[in-house]
Amino acid sequence: MKKGIYFLAVIAAVAFTSCKEDAANKVKAENVEEAAERDAQEVVYPVMTFEETEYDFGTIEQGTPQEHTFTFTNTGKAPLVITNASSSCGCTVPTYTKEPVAPGETGELLVKFNGSGQNQVTKTVNITANTETGKEQLKIKAFVNPKQS
C-alpha cells in the first residue's frame, strides 16, 4: 500500500513539473489587438424616453374604467424591444407595442385602470425592456370617490 501511494506521488510530481511551457508565449499579438479593439467599442443600448412617466386621472367615481396612453420615443442607438409590462395589481392592465421600436421612432403603452379602490390610489406599471437598466417604471393615480349606497 505504501509503495502504491509513493508511486502515485512520484507520477504526480513528474506530471506537474513537466509542464514548463510558458502560456504567455502562446498568445498571438494580433489576437490581443483584436480583443482590445472589440472591448474598446461602445456598447449601444436603446433609450426609452417618455413624454410623461406619471398620469393623474383626477377625481373619478368608483368602478369607472379609465385609460391613458403613454407615448415614448427610442432616443438610443439600438432597436428597443419591450419584453413585458406588468402592474402592481390586477386592477391595472398595460398593453404595449410588441414590435421592435427603431432608434428615433415612437411607441405606445396603453394603461387601463378599472377604477377600484377608495380615496387616493396610485398604481405602478413596471416595464421590462432591453434598455441599459432593463427596467422602466410608470405611475398612474386617481382620487376615487366611493359609491353612494
C-alpha positions in Angstrom: 0.0 0.0 0.0 2.8 2.4 0.9 4.5 1.6 -2.4 1.3 2.5 -4.3 0.9 5.8 -2.6 4.6 6.6 -3.1 4.3 5.6 -6.8 1.3 7.9 -7.3 3.1 10.8 -5.6 6.1 10.4 -7.9 3.8 10.3 -11.0 2.0 13.4 -9.9 5.3 15.3 -9.2 6.6 14.4 -12.6 3.4 15.5 -14.3 3.3 18.9 -12.6 7.0 19.7 -13.2 7.0 18.6 -16.8 4.6 21.4 -17.9 7.2 24.1 -18.2 5.8 25.8 -21.3 5.1 29.4 -20.7 1.4 30.1 -21.6 2.3 33.8 -22.3 4.5 32.8 -25.2 1.5 31.1 -26.9 -0.6 34.3 -27.1 -0.7 35.9 -30.5 -0.2 39.6 -30.7 -2.8 40.0 -33.4 -5.5 38.3 -31.2 -4.6 40.7 -28.4 -5.1 43.7 -30.7 -8.4 42.4 -32.0 -9.7 41.8 -28.4 -8.6 45.3 -27.4 -10.4 46.9 -30.3 -13.6 44.9 -29.7 -13.6 45.8 -26.0 -13.0 49.4 -26.7 -16.1 49.7 -28.9 -19.0 51.5 -27.3 -21.9 49.2 -26.2 -25.1 50.8 -27.5 -28.5 50.5 -25.8 -31.9 51.8 -26.7 -33.2 54.6 -24.5 -36.9 54.7 -23.7 -37.8 58.4 -23.3 -41.4 59.0 -22.2 -43.4 62.2 -22.8 -44.6 61.7 -19.2 -43.9 59.0 -16.6 -46.9 59.7 -14.4 -50.5 60.4 -15.2 -53.3 61.7 -12.8 -56.9 60.8 -13.7 -58.1 63.3 -11.2 -61.3 62.6 -9.2 -63.3 59.6 -10.5 -66.2 57.6 -9.3 -65.5 54.1 -8.0 -65.9 51.4 -10.7 -65.5 53.9 -13.6 -62.9 52.4 -16.0 -60.1 54.8 -17.1 -57.4 54.5 -19.6 -54.3 56.5 -20.7 -51.8 56.1 -23.4 -48.1 56.7 -22.6 -46.1 57.6 -25.6 -42.3 57.0 -25.7 -39.5 57.6 -28.2 -36.4 55.4 -28.6 -33.7 58.0 -28.3 -30.9 55.4 -28.2 -28.8 53.9 -30.9 -30.3 50.3 -31.0 -33.8 48.9 -31.6 -35.9 48.9 -28.4 -37.7 45.7 -27.5 -40.3 45.6 -24.7 -40.5 42.0 -23.3 -43.0 42.6 -20.6 -45.2 45.2 -18.9 -47.0 44.4 -15.6 -48.8 46.4 -12.9 -48.7 46.4 -9.2 -52.2 44.9 -9.1 -54.8 43.2 -11.3 -57.0 46.4 -11.5 -54.4 47.9 -13.9 -53.7 46.3 -17.2 -50.9 47.6 -19.5 -50.7 46.7 -23.3 -47.6 47.8 -25.3 -46.0 47.9 -28.7 -44.8 44.3 -29.5 -42.6 45.1 -32.5 -39.1 46.5 -32.0 -39.0 50.3 -32.0 -36.2 51.6 -34.2 -34.0 54.5 -33.0 -35.9 57.8 -33.4 -39.3 56.0 -33.7 -42.1 56.1 -31.2 -44.2 53.5 -29.5 -47.2 53.4 -27.1 -48.1 51.8 -23.9 -51.9 51.8 -23.0 -52.8 51.5 -19.3 -56.3 50.6 -18.3 -57.5 51.1 -14.8 -60.8 49.7 -13.6 -61.5 52.4 -11.0 -61.3 50.2 -8.0 -60.2 51.3 -4.5 -61.1 54.4 -2.5 -59.6 57.8 -1.9 -56.1 58.4 -3.3 -54.9 55.5 -5.4 -51.5 55.1 -7.0 -50.6 52.2 -9.3 -47.2 51.3 -10.8 -46.5 49.8 -14.2 -43.2 48.0 -14.5 -41.7 47.7 -18.0 -39.0 45.1 -18.9 -37.0 46.1 -22.0 -33.6 45.8 -23.5 -32.5 49.2 -22.1 -29.3 49.6 -20.1 -31.1 49.3 -16.8 -33.5 46.7 -18.1 -36.5 48.2 -16.3 -38.6 51.3 -16.6 -41.5 52.5 -14.5 -44.7 54.4 -15.0 -47.3 55.6 -12.5 -51.0 56.4 -12.6 -53.0 57.9 -9.8 -56.6 59.0 -9.1 -58.8 60.1 -6.3 -61.6 57.5 -6.2 -64.9 58.6 -4.7 -66.7 55.6 -3.1 -70.1 54.6 -4.5 -73.1 56.1 -2.7 -75.2 53.5 -1.1 
